[in-house]
Amino acid sequence: EVLQSILRDAEPVDGAPLTLELPELAENGNVVPYRIAVDNPMTDTDYVRTLYLLSTSNPQALVARFQLIPASGKAAVSGRMRLARTQDVMAIAEVSTGQVLIATRRVEVTIGGCGNE
C-alpha cells in the first residue's frame, strides 16, 4: 500500500542513477546502516525532491522520507535503520522532472530489531 501511494501511476526506473547501499548480512537488526544517493544535478529545474526508504517485512513499511531542495547540493542521505527479519529494502527517488527511480537490496538479518519479530 505504501509503495503504491508513493508511485501512484508512475513507471519507476530500476537502478542507476539511484544507489542503495546496505550490508548483505546484518548481525543485529537494531542498527543496520544505509546510504541512499542519486547521481542527479541539483538545479532549480532538475533536482531530487524526495527520497523514501521502505522495508518489506517491518511492522511499518515506511522507514524514512527525506525532502530535498536544490540548495541541498547533492541528493544523498545516510543513517541507521531497524530491520525485523531478513527482507528486501527499497529506496525510491522522486525527481522534479517527474521521473521516479527505485532500487532494491536484500538484507539477511541474524537477530531481528523490531521487538518480538
Sequence and secondary structure as in RCSB ss.txt:
>XXXX:A:sequence
EVLQSILRDAEPVDGAPLTLELPELAENGNVVPYRIAVDNPMTDTDYVRTLYLLSTSNPQALVARFQLIPASGKA
AVSGRMRLARTQDVMAIAEVSTGQVLIATRRVEVTIGGCGNE
>XXXX:A:secstr
 HHHHHHTT   EESTTEEEE  SEEEETT EEEEEEE     SSS EEEEEEEESSSSSSEEEEEE  GGG SE
EEEEEE  SSSEEEEEEEEETTS EEEEEEEEEEEE  STT 
